[in-house]
Amino acid sequence: MLGKSDCEHVLVSLPVRQRFGDAEAVPCLMTSLALDCATLEQCGARLGESRYVWLDFVLPDGNERTIRALGEVATRDAERDVYRVRFKHLFPDHRRRVESFLRSRVATSVAA
């Protein structure tokens, strides 16, 4: 299993639906992914001052089932519209899929 110290950020370009509390889900773009966090861009400053956010996204791993993660906004650069979100909760099967995806991407980049 990947540990936090072993987990490298993988560059991605994944559409994400973000939801704060009971608010309607809005789109943004995930540009990097690690086992414990992700970077979001193009959120249109919709993150505001919210602390927690649900993220729904689909990995390009052949499985079309949505990954759902509860994240805590760790850093925000509203001027550049870039946010780092630390995962507070990933369902166990979702965590395994993210871990497998990261392993395959790291292995692919090492082989290249």
Secondary structure, DSSP 8 states (H G I E B T S, - for coil): ---TTT---EEEEEEEEEE-TTS--EEEEEEEE-SSEEEEE--TTTTTT--EEEEEE--SSS--S-EEEEEEEEEEETTTTEEEEEEEEE-HHHHHHHHHHHHHHHHHHHH-
